[in-house]
Amino acid sequence: MLPDPIFYAAAIPAVILVGLAKGGMGGALSLLGVPILTFVVEPATAAAVMLPILIVMDIVALWTWRHYNHWPTLVMLLPGALIGTALGWYTFSTVPFELTRMLVGIATLAFAGKYFYDRWKPGEKIEKPPAPQRPAAATFWGGIAGYTSFISHSGGPPFQIYTLPLKLDPRSYTGASVRFFAIVNFVKLPPYYFLGELGAPNLTASASLLPFAVVATIAGGMIIKRMRMEVFYPLMYAMAGLAGLKLVLDGF
């Protein structure tokens, strides 16, 4: 039977880390959920167990961040994300996921590394203005986010590559992020069902972990709502860098 003490020893910390990320604390934490679960179950089972939990976390996060959003960013990213999700479903059993994760990880590491290089390099610091909305870039990175989210719930780094340079208010950024992944995760439900990954054992395991998911998501939201912009953005770039490193290591 799937829900046993060994399973919970891995699953509870995994769910808490992902819940903190869902509350607004960054994508690096969310990348740890499925890998931790793979210590005790198969990767496909780990992803399937996490999906209903992610959707409940999304509901909690949507309520927590109901007053905050950035519609222009959301509208820019969603079309590509839906295309990427469809491609993830179509290629689920044929594409080498390790290579995909590694390439996304390298791009994310370069993205975060440039931010910290510009921040710490000698000489005069020139503050860059917020980047404008870029339809082509939004479609590309939204598509990568949808694709990697489908195959391994790791869409956070591509989302950050597009959105962090916009320099949104932290609450608007988090509200847009919450809505983006809530929509993507909901769209993933039918494909996961048709792939046969949402059977009774996996759903039972998911249901037993929901209390931890709810508490962790609320806690993450409370922390981020009290964070200043000058702390928020270095933290988000650091989380992106850690996420990129994790993806590269997973790829190897």
C-alpha positions as CSV (number, residue, x, y, z in Angstrom):
1,M,0.0,0.0,0.0
2,L,1.5,3.4,-1.0
3,P,0.8,5.5,2.1
4,D,3.2,3.9,4.6
5,P,5.6,5.4,7.1
6,I,8.5,5.4,4.6
7,F,6.4,7.2,2.0
8,Y,5.3,9.8,4.5
9,A,8.9,10.4,5.7
10,A,9.6,11.7,2.2
11,A,6.2,13.0,1.2
12,I,5.6,15.4,4.1
13,P,8.8,17.4,3.7
14,A,8.3,17.4,0.0
15,V,4.8,18.8,0.3
16,I,5.8,21.4,2.8
17,L,8.6,22.7,0.6
18,V,6.3,22.9,-2.4
19,G,3.6,24.6,-0.3
20,L,6.0,27.3,0.8
21,A,6.9,27.9,-2.9
22,K,3.3,28.0,-3.9
23,G,2.6,30.6,-1.2
24,G,5.1,32.8,-3.0
25,M,8.6,31.9,-1.8
26,G,10.0,30.9,-5.2
27,G,10.4,28.1,-7.7
28,A,13.5,26.5,-6.3
29,L,11.6,25.0,-3.4
30,S,8.9,23.7,-5.7
31,L,11.5,21.7,-7.7
32,L,12.3,19.6,-4.7
33,G,8.9,18.0,-4.3
34,V,8.9,15.4,-7.1
35,P,12.7,14.5,-6.7
36,I,12.2,13.9,-2.9
37,L,9.2,11.6,-3.6
38,T,11.2,9.6,-6.2
39,F,13.3,8.3,-3.3
40,V,10.2,6.1,-2.3
41,V,8.1,5.9,-5.5
42,E,8.5,5.8,-9.3
43,P,8.9,9.3,-11.0
44,A,5.6,9.0,-12.8
45,T,3.8,8.1,-9.5
46,A,5.6,11.0,-7.8
47,A,4.4,13.5,-10.4
48,A,0.8,12.0,-10.3
49,V,0.6,12.2,-6.5
50,M,1.8,15.8,-6.5
51,L,-0.6,17.1,-9.2
52,P,-3.9,17.0,-7.0
53,I,-1.9,18.5,-4.1
54,L,-0.6,21.3,-6.4
55,I,-4.2,22.1,-7.4
56,V,-5.3,22.4,-3.8
57,M,-2.3,24.6,-3.1
58,D,-3.3,26.7,-6.1
59,I,-6.8,27.2,-4.7
60,V,-5.4,28.3,-1.3
61,A,-2.9,30.5,-3.1
62,L,-5.5,32.1,-5.3
63,W,-7.5,33.0,-2.2
64,T,-4.4,34.3,-0.4
65,W,-3.5,36.5,-3.4
66,R,-7.0,37.3,-4.7
67,H,-6.4,41.0,-4.6
68,Y,-3.1,40.9,-6.5
69,N,-2.4,40.2,-10.2
70,H,-0.7,41.6,-13.3
71,W,-3.1,40.8,-16.2
72,P,-0.8,42.0,-19.0
73,T,1.9,39.5,-18.0
74,L,-0.7,36.7,-17.6
75,V,-2.2,37.3,-21.0
76,M,1.2,37.4,-22.6
77,L,2.3,34.0,-21.1
78,L,-0.8,31.8,-21.2
79,P,-1.1,31.1,-24.9
80,G,2.5,29.7,-25.1
81,A,1.9,27.8,-21.9
82,L,-1.1,26.0,-23.2
83,I,0.8,25.1,-26.4
84,G,3.7,23.8,-24.3
85,T,1.3,21.8,-22.1
86,A,-0.2,20.1,-25.2
87,L,3.3,19.3,-26.5
88,G,4.3,17.8,-23.1
89,W,1.3,15.5,-23.3
90,Y,2.0,14.6,-26.9
91,T,5.7,13.8,-26.3
92,F,5.4,12.5,-22.7
93,S,6.7,9.0,-23.5
94,T,9.2,9.9,-26.3
95,V,11.3,12.9,-25.3
96,P,14.4,12.5,-23.1
97,F,13.2,14.6,-20.1
98,E,16.7,14.8,-18.6
99,L,18.0,16.7,-21.6
100,T,15.1,19.1,-21.5
101,R,15.6,19.8,-17.8
102,M,19.4,20.3,-18.3
103,L,18.9,22.9,-21.1
104,V,16.3,24.8,-19.1
105,G,18.6,24.6,-16.1
106,I,21.6,26.0,-18.0
107,A,19.5,28.9,-19.3
108,T,18.2,29.7,-15.8
109,L,21.7,29.6,-14.3
110,A,23.0,32.0,-16.9
111,F,20.0,34.3,-16.3
112,A,20.5,34.4,-12.5
113,G,24.2,34.6,-12.8
114,K,24.0,37.7,-15.0
115,Y,21.8,39.4,-12.5
116,F,24.3,38.8,-9.6
117,Y,27.2,39.7,-11.8
118,D,25.7,43.0,-12.7
119,R,24.8,43.6,-9.1
120,W,28.2,42.8,-7.6
121,K,30.7,43.8,-10.4
122,P,33.2,46.6,-9.7
123,G,32.4,50.1,-10.8
124,E,29.3,52.2,-11.0
125,K,26.1,50.3,-10.6
126,I,23.5,51.3,-13.2
127,E,20.0,50.3,-12.3
128,K,18.3,48.8,-15.4
129,P,14.7,49.9,-16.1
130,P,11.9,47.4,-16.1
131,A,11.8,45.3,-19.3
132,P,8.7,45.9,-21.5
133,Q,6.3,43.1,-22.3
134,R,7.7,41.1,-25.3
135,P,5.1,38.9,-27.1
136,A,7.7,36.6,-28.8
137,A,9.7,36.1,-25.6
138,A,6.5,35.5,-23.6
139,T,5.3,32.9,-26.0
140,F,8.6,31.1,-26.0
141,W,9.2,31.1,-22.2
142,G,5.5,30.5,-21.5
143,G,5.7,27.5,-23.8
144,I,8.8,26.1,-22.0
145,A,7.1,26.7,-18.7
146,G,4.0,24.8,-19.8
147,Y,6.1,21.9,-21.3
148,T,8.4,21.5,-18.3
149,S,5.5,21.9,-15.9
150,F,3.7,19.0,-17.6
151,I,6.6,16.6,-17.6
152,S,7.9,17.2,-14.1
153,H,6.1,20.1,-12.4
154,S,9.2,22.3,-13.0
155,G,7.8,25.3,-14.9
156,G,9.0,27.9,-12.4
157,P,12.4,28.7,-13.9
158,P,11.2,29.5,-17.4
159,F,8.4,31.6,-15.9
160,Q,11.0,33.6,-13.9
161,I,13.2,34.1,-16.8
162,Y,10.5,36.1,-18.5
163,T,8.8,37.8,-15.5
164,L,11.6,38.8,-13.2
165,P,13.1,41.4,-15.6
166,L,9.7,43.1,-15.7
167,K,10.4,44.2,-12.1
168,L,6.7,44.0,-11.0
169,D,5.6,44.9,-7.5
170,P,6.3,41.7,-5.5
171,R,2.6,41.2,-4.7
172,S,1.6,41.7,-8.4
173,Y,4.3,39.3,-9.4
174,T,3.2,36.6,-7.0
175,G,-0.5,37.1,-7.9
176,A,0.3,36.6,-11.6
177,S,2.5,33.6,-10.8
178,V,-0.2,32.0,-8.7
179,R,-2.8,32.4,-11.4
180,F,-0.5,31.2,-14.2
181,F,0.3,27.9,-12.5
182,A,-3.2,27.4,-11.3
183,I,-4.4,27.5,-14.9
184,V,-1.6,25.3,-16.2
185,N,-2.1,22.7,-13.4
186,F,-5.8,22.5,-14.0
187,V,-5.3,22.0,-17.7
188,K,-2.9,19.1,-16.9
189,L,-5.6,17.1,-15.1
190,P,-7.3,15.5,-18.2
191,P,-4.0,14.4,-19.8
192,Y,-2.8,12.9,-16.6
193,Y,-6.1,11.1,-16.2
194,F,-5.9,9.7,-19.8
195,L,-2.3,8.6,-19.2
196,G,-3.6,6.5,-16.4
197,E,-1.8,8.3,-13.6
198,L,-4.7,9.4,-11.4
199,G,-5.9,6.0,-10.1
200,A,-7.3,5.4,-6.6
201,P,-4.0,4.6,-4.8
202,N,-2.3,7.9,-6.0
203,L,-5.4,10.0,-5.2
204,T,-5.6,8.4,-1.7
205,A,-2.0,9.3,-1.1
206,S,-2.6,12.9,-2.4
207,A,-5.6,13.3,-0.1
208,S,-3.7,12.2,3.0
209,L,-1.1,15.0,2.4
210,L,-3.5,17.9,1.9
211,P,-3.4,19.3,5.4
212,F,0.3,19.8,5.2
213,A,-0.2,21.4,1.7
214,V,-2.7,24.0,3.0
215,V,-0.7,25.1,6.0
216,A,2.5,25.4,4.1
217,T,0.9,27.4,1.3
218,I,-0.6,29.9,3.8
219,A,2.7,30.2,5.6
220,G,4.5,31.0,2.3
221,G,2.0,33.7,1.5
222,M,2.3,35.3,4.9
223,I,6.1,35.6,4.6
224,I,6.1,37.1,1.1
225,K,3.4,39.7,1.9
226,R,5.7,41.1,4.5
227,M,8.8,41.2,2.3
228,R,10.2,44.5,0.8
229,M,11.1,44.7,-2.9
230,E,14.8,45.1,-2.2
231,V,14.8,41.8,-0.4
232,F,12.2,40.1,-2.7
233,Y,14.1,40.3,-6.0
234,P,17.5,39.1,-4.8
235,L,15.7,36.2,-3.1
236,M,13.8,35.4,-6.3
237,Y,16.9,35.5,-8.5
238,A,18.7,33.3,-5.9
239,M,15.8,30.9,-6.0
240,A,16.0,30.9,-9.8
241,G,19.7,30.1,-9.7
242,L,19.2,27.2,-7.2
243,A,16.4,25.9,-9.4
244,G,18.7,26.1,-12.5
245,L,21.4,24.2,-10.6
246,K,18.9,21.5,-9.5
247,L,17.7,21.1,-13.1
248,V,21.2,20.7,-14.4
249,L,22.1,18.1,-11.8
250,D,18.8,16.2,-12.5
251,G,19.7,16.3,-16.2
252,F,23.1,14.7,-15.5
